[in-house]
Amino acid sequence: QVQLVESGGGLVQAGGSLRLSCVASGRTFSSNAMGWFRQAPEKEREFVAGISWSGRSTYYADSVKGRFTISRDNAKNTVYLQMNSLKPEDTAVYYCAADSSTRFSGVAGTEVYEYDYWGQGTRLTVSP
């Protein structure tokens, strides 16, 4: 059974930092693009960050650019999201996703439909 399991969410004050992790099991995604998305209450799921299979290309939503960093360790089948200078508007459930449809692509998608494996999510709450 293929699983993506996120961890690292929690409660943090505005201005603080947190690192999310996503570990894949059941198969490797080392040749696939990975991404982080988030969904706030009563809002659509939105793109946060994406990373190509090699890690050489990264993409960010404008709202997190300069504050969040996505990275991956293919040997550990893990992708990370380092979040700094957190704001209350970052409060959401964060989802890890994998795009199994392409391999060794130099890009990563920024749309929900481009990813076909999803984790269960980890909740982040940023207090003012």
Backbone as a ProteinNet text record, in pm:
[ID]
protein_1_A
[PRIMARY]
QVQLVESGGGLVQAGGSLRLSCVASGRTFSSNAMGWFRQAPEKEREFVAGISWSGRSTYYADSVKGRFTISRDNAKNTVYLQMNSLKPEDTAVYYCAADSSTRFSGVAGTEVYEYDYWGQGTRLTVSP
[TERTIARY]
84.7	0	88.3	62.2	141	84.6	173.5	130.7	226.9	170.7	247.5	203.2	297.8	263.4	333.5	253.8	307.9	321.2	413.4	430.7	493.8	488.1	555.1	463.1	335.5	242.1	223.8	153	128.5	86.4	103.2	67.2	194.9	202.2	320.4	276.5	354.3	323.1	368.4	302.8	342.5	489.1	558.9	701.2	787.2	726.1	799.1	827.7	891.4	930.6	886.4	873	835	880.5	910	945.9	851.6	790.6	705.8	787.8	753.3	816.5	708.2	744.6	653.8	735.1	699.2	770	681.2	737.1	664.3	698	597.8	619.1	538.8	579.3	509.1	566.4	631.2	701.6	790.2	879.7	965.7	914.6	929.9	897.4	1023	1135.8	1262.3	1277.8	1201.6	1209.6	1092.7	1012.7	891	892.8	819.2	800.2	712.4	737.7	659.9	614.2	511.4	461.9	396.8	381	306	188.7	74.2	-45.7	-103.7	-195.3	-262.3	-407.8	-485.9	-627.8	-673.1	-714.8	-769.6	-919.5	-980.3	-1123.8	-1204.9	-1295	-1386.6	-1314.6	-1194.4	-1121.3	-1077.5	-1044.3	-996.7	-853.4	-819.7	-681.3	-592.1	-480.5	-394.5	-250.3	-182.9	-42.3	43	142.6	237.2	377.3	423.5	559.5	570.8	660.5	684.6	832.5	873.3	1014.3	1028	1121.6	1145.6	1211.2	1221.4	1272.2	1413.1	1493.5	1632.8	1650	1549.5	1561.6	1620.4	1658.5	1725	1626.5	1501.6	1400	1296.1	1269.4	1168.4	1074.3	953.3	849	772	730.8	660.8	542.5	439.7	331.7	386	333	380.2	365.6	262.6	233.5	338.3	418	517	660.1	674.9	808.3	895.3	1016.1	1107.7	1093.7	986.7	964.9	970.5	924.5	920	1026.7	1078	1175.9	1139	1125	1098.8	1229.8	1245.7	1365.5	1328.4	1420.3	1392.9	1520.6	1502.1	1611.3	1564.6	1604.9	1555.9	1602.4	1715.6	1762.6	1669	1602.4	1509.3	1364.1	1344.1	1207.8	1124.3	1185.6	1125.1	1134.6	1029.2	1028.6	996.9	1056.6	1043.6	986.7	928.2	886.6	929.1	1033.1	1078.5	999.5	932.9	846.5	899.3	936.8	986.9	894.7	910.2	831	682.7	634.3	495.8	397.4	286	180.9	49.2	-42.5	-172.4	-240.6	-220.6	-284	-221.6	-115.2	-58.8	-132.1	-221.9	-298.6	-378.7	-359.4	-425	-384.2	-447.4	-399	-305.5	-187.2	-86	-77.7	-80.8	-79.6	44.5	102	210.5	149.9	209.7	157.1	270	242.6	340.2	276.9	355.4	312.2	378.6	303.9	362.9	354.2	290.9	265.4	387	481.2	602.1	723.6	829.1	952.7	1068	1155.3	1276.9	1246.2	1135.9	1103.1	1174.9	1214.7	1287.6	1197.9	1067.5	973.3	882.4	806.4	705.3	577	464.4	337.1	297.1	205.8	155.5	4.6	-55.5	-199.8	-234.8	-348	-391.2	-402.3	-456.1	-484.6	-357.6	-244.9	-119.8	-59.9	-118.7	-67.3	-169.8	-121.1	-215.4	-198.5	-99.8	-87.6	-86.7	-163.7	-179	-166.6	-110.1	-109	-239.3	-247	-369.6	-370.7	-257.4	-249.5	-200.1	-138.1	-95.3	-136.9	-191.2	-250.6	-147.6	-148.4	-66.2	-158	-136.8	-209.3	-108.2	-120.3	-32	-113.2	-74.6	-146.7	-87.2	-171.2	-122.6	-17.9
-118.9	0	124	212.4	334.5	438.8	497.3	600.4	717.1	835	955.2	1000.1	1011.4	1044.9	1173.7	1276.1	1405.6	1410.4	1490.2	1514.6	1651.9	1699.2	1824.6	1942.7	1924.5	2034.3	2061	2168.2	2202.1	2345.2	2395.6	2533.1	2613.9	2727	2812	2958.3	3042.2	3184.8	3250.2	3356.8	3433.1	3473.1	3459.3	3486.8	3365.3	3258.3	3135.9	3051.7	2938.7	2846.7	2705.8	2627	2487.6	2415.2	2286.6	2207	2088.2	2076.4	1961.7	1856.1	1730.8	1619.1	1532.9	1469.1	1377	1254.8	1141.3	1016.9	928	878.2	787.5	643.2	559.5	416.8	338.5	217.5	133.7	143.2	253.5	272.5	394.5	409.9	527	631.4	756.6	867.6	945.2	880	950.3	1000.4	948.9	995.4	1085.6	1123.4	1200.2	1335.7	1428.3	1557	1539.5	1624.5	1623.9	1766	1776.3	1909.3	1916.2	2039.2	2067.8	2158.4	2126.6	2207.1	2233.5	2326.8	2353.1	2389.2	2366.2	2397.6	2456.8	2580.4	2648.6	2621	2638.4	2613.7	2691.1	2620.5	2678.8	2739.4	2695	2742.4	2624.3	2654.7	2552.6	2513.4	2391	2347.5	2427	2476.9	2561.4	2514.1	2542.2	2508	2591.5	2527.3	2597.3	2593	2471.1	2456.1	2324.2	2321	2199.6	2181.8	2057.3	2028.6	1918.2	1936.7	1835	1712.3	1605.7	1479.7	1495	1576.3	1591.5	1693.4	1777.3	1885.2	2012.7	2007.3	2125.2	2236.5	2200.2	2302.1	2306	2425.3	2444.2	2556.5	2549.7	2644.9	2680.6	2806.6	2852.4	2940.4	2932.2	3029.5	3164.7	3269.5	3404.2	3432.6	3376.6	3405.8	3349.7	3253.2	3192	3212.8	3270.9	3289.6	3371.5	3323.6	3392.3	3350	3278.5	3234.3	3082.1	3011.8	2865.4	2810	2692.8	2623.3	2475.8	2427.1	2285.6	2216.4	2096.5	2017.9	1869.8	1787.2	1643.8	1565.8	1446	1351.9	1221.2	1195.5	1077.7	947.7	950.7	829.8	790.9	891.4	866.6	869.7	888.9	895.6	999.9	1114	1216.4	1352.9	1430.2	1569.5	1656.9	1774.3	1864.2	1998.3	2067.2	2205.5	2284.7	2363.3	2451.3	2580.7	2616.8	2734	2832.8	2949.9	3055.2	3176.4	3264.6	3388	3359.3	3264.2	3220.9	3330.8	3330.8	3429.1	3356.8	3424.6	3360.1	3308.4	3377	3332.6	3206	3156.5	3027.8	2911	2942.8	2839.3	2757.5	2625.6	2536.8	2393.1	2302.2	2164.2	2154.2	2103.4	2092.8	1949.1	1937	1806.5	1789.6	1672.4	1632.2	1557.9	1575.6	1510.6	1465.2	1359.8	1307	1294.2	1324.2	1312.5	1189.1	1080.1	956.3	945.1	1043.3	1030.1	1059.5	1133.1	1162.9	1127.6	1091.1	1055.4	1137.4	1174.4	1247.1	1374.8	1437.7	1565.7	1676.2	1777.2	1885.9	1989.7	1962.7	2059.5	1989.9	2069.9	2018.4	2096.8	2029.6	2094.4	2186.3	2275.9	2369.1	2357.2	2258.3	2241.2	2109.6	2109.1	1989.3	1869.3	1891.6	1779.6	1713.1	1777.7	1722	1617.9	1601.2	1507.1	1397.3	1273.6	1163.2	1083.7	1115.6	1055.1	1167.4	1144.7	1249.3	1189.3	1268.3	1229.7	1268.5	1237.7	1265.6	1407.5	1473.3	1612	1625.3	1738.5	1774.3	1918.5	1944	2074.7	2170.8	2291.7	2400.9	2513.3	2557.6	2673.4	2778.1	2896.9	3007.1	3109.7	3131.2	3226.7	3366.5	3470.3	3608.4	3646.2
0	0	0	-94.2	-104.2	-8.5	67.6	161.6	161.6	178	207.8	346.2	436.5	573.9	613.5	641	682.7	834.4	879.8	1022.7	1041	1165.3	1197.5	1218.3	1193.6	1215.8	1363.8	1393.1	1532.2	1548	1668.6	1701.7	1719.1	1652	1661.1	1659	1722	1721.8	1592.3	1557.9	1439.5	1450.2	1337.8	1335.6	1361.2	1403.9	1435	1312.7	1337.9	1231.7	1264.5	1158.6	1173.5	1048.2	1062.3	945.9	934	819	789.4	716.7	741.9	672.2	608.4	500.3	432.9	391.6	446.7	416.4	331.5	223.8	135.6	170.7	166.2	188.4	86.2	60.6	-35.6	-175.2	-205.3	-331.1	-316.3	-408.1	-405.9	-504.9	-468.1	-557.1	-592.3	-582	-604.1	-747.2	-841.4	-979.9	-1018	-919.2	-944.2	-874.8	-932.9	-867.3	-743.7	-645.6	-522.1	-493.7	-412.6	-381.4	-244.4	-199.2	-77.5	-114.9	-61.3	-77.5	60.9	67	194.1	170.7	274.2	265.9	398.1	391.9	508.7	514.4	631.4	644.9	542.1	476.4	379.2	259.1	232.6	115.1	29.9	-94.7	-185.7	-147.3	-182.6	-163	-259.1	-208	-289.9	-286.9	-394.6	-408.7	-314.8	-253.6	-167.4	-227.9	-257.2	-309.7	-384.9	-483.3	-559.1	-584.5	-606.3	-627.4	-731.1	-821.5	-923.8	-861.1	-937.2	-883.1	-828.2	-893.4	-852.2	-741.4	-723.1	-626	-684.3	-810.8	-870.1	-903.5	-925.4	-956.3	-845.8	-798	-695.1	-734.7	-685.1	-720.3	-593.1	-586	-467.2	-503.7	-421.8	-431.9	-389.2	-449	-415.1	-266	-206.3	-66.1	30.8	-15.2	74.3	26	-90.5	-147.7	-52.9	-29.5	59.7	205.2	236.7	375.2	387.7	285.2	287.2	193.6	230.7	146.3	138.2	16	-5.3	-39.6	11.6	-18.1	-12.8	-58.4	-56.3	-33.4	23.3	41.5	-20.3	-142.2	-213.4	-149.3	-83.4	-15.2	98.7	154.8	265.9	221.2	90.8	36.9	111.4	134.9	220.2	153.3	169	124.3	245.4	248.2	362.4	318.9	414.8	393	516.9	500.2	607.5	599.1	706.5	708.1	812.4	767.5	855.3	848.5	945.3	949.6	929.2	1004	986.3	1022.8	950	968.7	1000.7	1066	1094	967.5	855.4	730.7	674.3	734.4	695.3	762.2	851.9	920	819.9	822.3	726.2	756.4	687	681.4	561.9	586.5	481.5	430.9	299.4	234.6	148.5	157.8	70.4	-48.2	-165.2	-284.1	-375.4	-452.6	-547	-684.8	-785.9	-924.4	-984.7	-993.8	-1044.2	-1195.5	-1259.8	-1403.2	-1489.1	-1434.6	-1511.5	-1427.6	-1495.3	-1426	-1480.8	-1391.8	-1428.2	-1506.5	-1471.1	-1531.8	-1456.1	-1527.6	-1464.5	-1399.1	-1399.9	-1344.2	-1244.3	-1172.7	-1080.7	-1103.7	-1094.8	-1117.9	-1004.7	-1034.6	-934.2	-916	-981.1	-974.2	-904.7	-835.8	-763.3	-856.5	-977.2	-1067.1	-1120	-1102.6	-1153.6	-1059.8	-942.9	-843.4	-817.5	-807.6	-791.6	-663.5	-584.1	-452.2	-349.2	-243.5	-141.4	-2.1	87.6	227.4	294.6	423.1	498.1	554.6	550.8	596.1	738.7	764.7	899.5	923.9	1040.3	1067.5	1125.3	1071.6	1123.3	1167.7	1289.1	1339.7	1383.2	1328.9	1363.3	1440.3	1564.4	1648.2	1632.4	1644.1	1627.2	1732.1
[MASK]
++++++++++++++++++++++++++++++++++++++++++++++++++++++++++++++++++++++++++++++++++++++++++++++++++++++++++++++++++++++++++++++++

